[in-house]
Amino acid sequence: MSAAVLPDDVRTMEADNFTFWQGFARRPGGDTGRAGGATWYRSGIPFANYNGVLGAGCDVDEMLARVRSWGVPARWLISTASAGTIEQHFTARGLVMTDEYPAMIAAVAGLPAPELEGVTVEFATTDAHYLEWADALCDGFGLTGESAAHVAAAHAWPCRSDRDRVYMLLRREGTVVATAMLHISCGVAGIYGIAVRRAYQRQGLGRLATLVTARAGAERGATLAVLQATKEGFPVYERLGFRTLFAFRSWLIQCV
């Protein structure tokens, strides 16, 4: 399927996801650009998610040479809706697919209203808020040590400076129990950063964080909500009414 004939929802979901990741390269010292139909982005954070390539339609060897010259972990993120045959070149060049995430969409009006029931929602507007957000996110995903430090560093600049992102904290009895993030640059409610502290999981907080983010998007004019589901989150989103259109695949680019 070529980009020219992609359905509108697919194009929008690709744009939302790729723009989200490219945004990390806007931090001081980062860089980004285009090569053919693909986008390269480098945040400088030594964590693969925050450096690499988004999309297809470029010379694979030239792009790999560029990315490997950076000397930081990187990946190539591809949509199965528009990848074509490029992934065959990845395999031949030693890239390894590390993750595959269903790309899901729902009409905001069709989602249930969030029922807070003792949970308050705050926007991260201070450094203290941000530190709480990063700590809860890393705890929810089981990130520790250097990995947690890299993820926290990657989000520090956009949390304070990126107007296309809204960082949210869900608090119960004073404790931040879950996190969420709204990405709004593409006119939809892009749902990211859904994480629940391990001590509070299986209490419906991930579901609540998703609905709160979708509602925040609606308040900013969005009629559609989009997300990329983890294995654990997929059944939650499906029960809420999200449907899968395609998948995003993440290929690790090894340094040589």
C-alpha positions in Angstrom: 0.0 0.0 0.0 1.5 3.3 -1.0 1.4 6.5 1.0 -0.8 8.1 -1.7 -3.7 5.7 -1.1 -3.5 5.3 2.7 -6.9 5.9 4.4 -7.1 9.2 6.3 -7.1 7.6 9.7 -4.0 5.6 8.9 -2.1 8.7 7.7 -3.2 10.6 10.8 -2.1 7.8 13.1 1.3 7.6 11.4 1.8 11.3 11.5 0.8 11.5 15.2 3.2 8.7 16.2 6.1 9.8 14.1 5.8 13.5 15.1 5.7 12.4 18.7 9.0 10.6 18.5 10.6 13.2 16.3 9.7 15.8 19.0 12.4 14.5 21.3 15.1 15.8 18.8 13.9 19.3 19.5 15.7 19.3 22.9 18.9 21.3 23.0 21.7 19.5 21.2 19.2 17.4 19.2 18.7 17.3 15.4 16.3 16.0 12.8 15.7 16.0 9.1 14.3 14.3 6.1 15.8 11.8 3.6 13.4 10.7 0.9 10.1 9.7 2.5 11.7 9.0 5.9 12.6 11.2 8.9 15.7 10.8 11.0 15.9 12.2 14.5 18.6 12.3 17.1 18.0 13.5 20.7 21.4 12.4 22.0 19.9 10.5 24.9 21.6 7.1 24.9 18.4 5.1 24.7 17.2 3.6 21.4 13.7 5.0 21.4 14.9 8.6 21.3 17.2 8.3 18.2 16.6 6.8 14.8 14.4 6.7 11.7 10.7 7.1 11.2 9.0 5.7 8.1 10.1 4.3 4.7 10.9 5.6 1.2 14.7 6.2 1.6 18.0 4.5 0.8 18.4 2.1 3.6 22.2 1.9 3.5 22.7 5.7 3.4 20.3 6.1 6.3 21.9 3.4 8.4 25.3 5.0 7.8 24.0 8.3 9.0 22.4 6.9 12.1 25.4 4.7 13.1 27.7 7.7 12.8 25.9 9.2 15.8 27.3 6.6 18.2 24.1 6.3 20.3 21.6 3.5 20.5 18.9 4.0 17.8 16.0 2.2 16.1 13.9 2.3 12.9 10.2 2.7 13.5 8.0 1.4 10.7 4.2 1.3 10.1 3.0 -2.0 8.7 0.4 0.1 6.7 3.1 1.8 4.5 6.4 -0.1 5.1 6.2 -1.9 1.7 9.2 -4.2 1.3 11.7 -2.1 3.3 11.8 -4.6 6.3 13.3 -7.2 4.0 16.3 -4.9 3.8 16.4 -4.6 7.6 16.7 -8.3 8.0 19.4 -8.6 5.4 21.4 -5.9 7.2 21.2 -7.4 10.6 18.5 -5.2 12.2 16.4 -7.0 14.9 12.7 -6.3 15.4 12.3 -5.7 19.2 8.7 -4.6 19.5 5.4 -4.5 17.7 2.6 -2.3 18.9 -1.0 -2.4 17.6 -2.1 1.1 16.4 -5.5 1.7 17.8 -8.2 4.4 17.2 -11.5 5.3 18.8 -14.1 8.2 18.5 -13.8 10.2 21.7 -17.5 10.6 21.9 -17.9 6.8 22.0 -15.6 6.3 25.0 -17.0 6.1 28.6 -16.7 9.2 30.8 -13.9 8.9 33.3 -15.0 8.1 36.9 -12.4 9.5 39.2 -13.6 8.0 42.5 -11.0 9.5 44.8 -8.4 10.2 42.1 -7.4 13.7 41.2 -5.8 14.8 37.9 -3.1 17.3 37.7 -1.1 18.8 34.9 2.7 18.8 35.3 3.5 22.5 35.5 6.5 22.6 37.9 9.8 20.8 38.2 8.4 18.9 41.2 5.5 17.7 39.1 7.8 16.5 36.4 10.0 14.6 38.8 6.9 12.8 40.2 5.7 12.1 36.7 9.0 10.6 35.6 9.4 8.5 38.8 5.9 7.0 38.5 6.3 6.3 34.8 9.6 4.5 35.3 8.2 2.5 38.2 5.1 1.5 36.2 7.3 0.2 33.4 9.8 -1.4 35.7 12.7 0.8 34.6 15.6 1.3 37.0 19.2 2.6 37.0 20.5 4.0 33.7 17.4 3.2 31.8 15.2 5.1 34.2 17.6 8.1 34.1 17.7 8.1 30.3 13.9 8.1 30.0 13.6 10.8 32.6 16.2 13.0 30.8 14.4 12.5 27.5 11.1 13.9 28.9 12.6 16.7 30.9 12.7 19.2 28.0 9.4 18.5 26.4 7.6 18.5 29.7 8.7 22.0 30.3 8.8 23.4 26.8 6.8 21.4 24.2 3.3 23.0 23.8 2.2 20.0 21.8 2.3 17.7 24.9 0.3 17.8 28.1 1.8 15.7 30.9 -0.7 14.5 33.5 -0.5 13.0 37.0 -3.2 10.9 38.6 -3.0 11.2 42.3 -4.7 9.2 45.1 -4.4 10.3 48.7 -1.3 12.4 47.9 0.5 9.7 45.9 1.0 9.8 42.1 -0.4 6.4 41.2 -0.5 6.8 37.4 0.8 8.9 34.5 -0.5 10.0 31.1 0.5 12.3 28.3 -1.6 13.9 25.6 0.0 14.7 22.2 -2.0 17.2 20.2 0.0 18.4 17.2 -1.9 16.4 14.6 -5.5 17.3 15.7 -6.2 14.1 17.5 -5.9 13.0 21.1 -2.6 11.1 20.9 -2.5 9.0 24.1 1.0 8.2 25.4 2.8 7.6 28.7 0.1 5.5 30.3 1.8 3.9 33.3 0.6 2.7 36.7 2.8 2.3 39.7 3.4 -1.4 40.3 1.8 -1.2 43.8 -1.4 0.1 42.3 -1.8 -2.0 39.2 -4.9 -4.0 38.4 -7.2 -1.4 40.0 -8.5 0.2 36.8 -6.1 3.1 36.9 -4.6 2.4 33.4 -8.2 2.5 32.0 -8.9 5.7 33.9 -5.7 7.4 32.7 -6.6 6.6 29.1 -10.1 8.1 29.5 -8.8 11.2 31.2 -6.3 11.7 28.4 -9.0 11.3 25.7 -11.2 13.7 27.6 -8.4 16.3 27.7 -8.0 15.9 24.0 -11.7 16.5 23.4 -11.5 19.7 25.5 -8.9 20.8 22.9 -11.1 19.9 19.9 -10.1 16.4 19.2 -12.8 14.0 18.0 -10.5 10.9 17.6 -8.2 9.3 20.1 -5.2 7.2 19.0 -2.6 5.1 20.8 -0.1 2.3 20.5 -0.9 -0.6 22.7 1.4 -2.7 24.8 0.6 -6.3 25.3 -0.7 -5.6 28.8 -2.8 -2.6 27.7 -4.3 -4.1 24.5 -7.3 -5.9 26.2 -8.0 -2.8 28.2 -8.2 -0.6 25.1 -10.1 -3.1 23.2 -12.8 -3.3 25.9 -13.0 0.5 25.8 -13.9 0.4 22.1 -10.5 1.1 20.5 -10.0 -0.8 17.2 -6.7 -1.9 15.6 -5.9 -0.5 12.1 -2.3 -1.7 11.7 0.9 -2.0 13.8 4.1 -0.1 14.4 7.3 -2.2 14.5 10.5 -1.1 16.1 13.8 -2.4 14.7 17.0 -2.0 16.7 19.9 -0.5 14.7 23.1 -2.1 16.0 26.3 -0.1 16.0 29.0 -1.6 13.8 
